[in-house]
Amino acid sequence: MIDKLRKRMILISSIAIFAVFGIIFSAIAVFSTHQLNNRLDIITDLISENNGVFLPFDQRNPMPAGPNIAPGFFTHETPFSTRFFTVWFDADGNYMKADLTAFSSITEDTAIEYAQSILKKNRIRGWTEQFRYKTFAAEDGTGIVFVDGSMNLAMTKGLLFTAAAVMLGGIAAIFILIVLASKKAMRPIAQSYEKQKQFITDANHELKTPLTLILTNTDIVEQEKGPSEWLDDIRVEGQHMSELIGQLTALSRLDEASVPLLRAEFSFTDVCNDTISEFSSLISQKGLSLTASVQPEVLLSGDEASVRRLVSILLDNAVKYCDPAGMIRFSMEKKRLTTLIIENSYAEVGTVELDRLCDRFYRGDKARTAGTGFGIGLSLAKSIAEAHKGSVQAYQAGNGRIGFRVTLK
């Protein structure tokens, strides 16, 4: 149990850290891409405002400035160092001319091909391969300016790669620290848990002998003095106490990860049918009705004795808490997983905290009335199911009905 708790803590911490770093990286990526597009759009705007020509900066054409422009991004050499080309079309979309003087590594045919594809898309701004483009209204038709953004793209990708590498390294380092620190963090819990298990074991040994003597002496007194109401009360309460100690011991053993289950293949169909047969007379005596549907030839691999106890606990719980003249439904089938469903009539199902029914010592009877159980049986059933890589779930099966669904692998 402690190992499971430690693994869960590591998993939750790791997911939280990965999520935080993922959000930070996404923010960097979005911000960097926005900056890249914005700066290249400023250049395409300057060129398109001058009908496809990048004019030098002077007093009549000052360098742009603003909060979106990084210091040093524009210099007097920018119009001469920017690689771009412009293609013009007439009002009917026919090619007119292309200016490739500022971009020597592209042919006129390729430039026309790029421009025609943009014209068909009818978009104003965007990317086509490594070029950031803008469509603008020219004097005799339409112009499209393409600015080479390969260097800016490479810088942005390099920045994102570096950020990703640093963050992954940080995640790995933090994960190692969490794994190392989790042992120390879980140590007080582990010590407390071990003390609790030791207390249960010691209490079992300390109480077993006096309980045995009480029950034995009760039988002796009854033989000598005859039956009496007080002796019956002593016997019943002693048996209840013995049952409680047995359940606590079984629960403690299931929680001990170092004690492996005795796994073997067995017939789960036979287990269900045997349990139904054991309870059939009690069900009849209480005036209850039972409908059972058990799929034949269903095999399981696990501890047969523990699984028998699981089925017995759930069916006993259904009989114990079924309303007078109520109905119990028992169903077992195997598809992808083996599923056992036990439902019973229970008018007060709406007042029960269903998600807590399998908690240790939890009882739907808040007054903890005598004879309503110890609040351990369902917890023991849940532990048996989890030991077999399964689960137990309580649910409301409709108005006035409660059910338990067990899934086993």
HELIX and SHEET records of a PDB file:
HELIX    1   1 ILE A    2  GLU A   49  1                                  48    
HELIX    2   2 THR A   78  SER A   81  1                                   4    
HELIX    3   3 GLU A  108  LYS A  121  1                                  14    
HELIX    4   4 SER A  150  LYS A  225  1                                  76    
HELIX    5   5 GLU A  229  ASP A  255  1                                  27    
HELIX    6   6 PHE A  268  GLN A  285  1                                  18    
HELIX    7   7 GLU A  304  TYR A  321  1                                  18    
HELIX    8   8 ALA A  347  THR A  351  5                                   5    
HELIX    9   9 LEU A  354  ARG A  356  5                                   3    
HELIX   10  10 GLY A  377  ALA A  387  1                                  11    
SHEET    1   A 5 TYR A  95  ASP A  99  0                                        
SHEET    2   A 5 PHE A  84  ASP A  90 -1                                        
SHEET    3   A 5 GLY A 141  ASP A 148 -1                                        
SHEET    4   A 5 PHE A 131  ALA A 137 -1                                        
SHEET    5   A 5 ARG A 125  THR A 128 -1                                        
SHEET    1   B 2 ALA A 264  SER A 267  0                                        
SHEET    2   B 2 LEU A 299  GLY A 302 -1                                        
SHEET    1   C 5 SER A 289  VAL A 294  0                                        
SHEET    2   C 5 MET A 327  LYS A 334  1                                        
SHEET    3   C 5 THR A 338  SER A 345 -1                                        
SHEET    4   C 5 ARG A 401  LEU A 408 -1                                        
SHEET    5   C 5 SER A 391  GLN A 396 -1                                        
END                                                                             
